[in-house]
Amino acid sequence: MLKPLLLTAALAALVAGPVLAQDTTSQPVQTPLPPTAQDQAAPAAPSGEQAVPPAETATQEQVTPPPAEAIMPAENVTDMRADKLIGTSVYNTEGQEVGSVQDIVFDKDGKIVGVVLKVGGLLGIGGKSVGIKWDEVQVVPQEDLVKVNYSEDQLKIAPAFKTQDALAAEQKLEPSQQPMTPTSTQ
């Protein structure tokens, strides 16, 4: 029993030895490429300096960061990121959980117009999506809390939210769902 264990340990050390002995600070070996016509036409750089193509130098010098007023360096205490908002439980004014935020809807100008809540279901299975306009939602970022003025029963009987994809799919199905009318062969 001891002999196979020692043999395995020795084999592992033999295999791992060269890997551990590698110098991680060394640069990879680069093989020179044959000169191109452009390389042959370019003047040689003075000894000790590498030639840098003029286009790369100009590009590096012209890059500037956006203006300070365009940058948001940190999240404010009164802010809530979308990744934190999505999945957050939603409560009514009595403190009862009525659903969770499933999605956020933006208009063409990038303004939030509403949220889609997942309502009903059991352990994340079933239920339905209900769209609520943004001005009907109170977000309390300091408490990671979202509130609406509606009960779970009210939201369960509300019309289901439909995405543009779902509406388009319904429109494609409508003509094919109509009953076939028999044609007369007289």
KAJO-V827039 format. One line per field, one symbol per residue. burial: I if it has 9 or more other ideal C-beta (glycine too) atoms within 8 Angstrom, else O. A space follows every 50 residues. Layout:
# KAJO-V827039
burial = ???
This chain:
# KAJO-V827039
burial = OOOOOOOOOOOOOOOOOOOOOOOOOOOOOOOOOOOOOOOOOOOOOOOOOO OOOOOOIOOOOOOOOOOOOOOOOOOOOOOOOOOOIIOIOIIIOOOOOIII IIOIIOOOOOOOOIIIIIIIIOOOOOIIIIIIOIOOIOIIIOOOOIIIOI IIOOIIOIOOIOOOOOIOOIOOOOOOOOOOOOOOOO
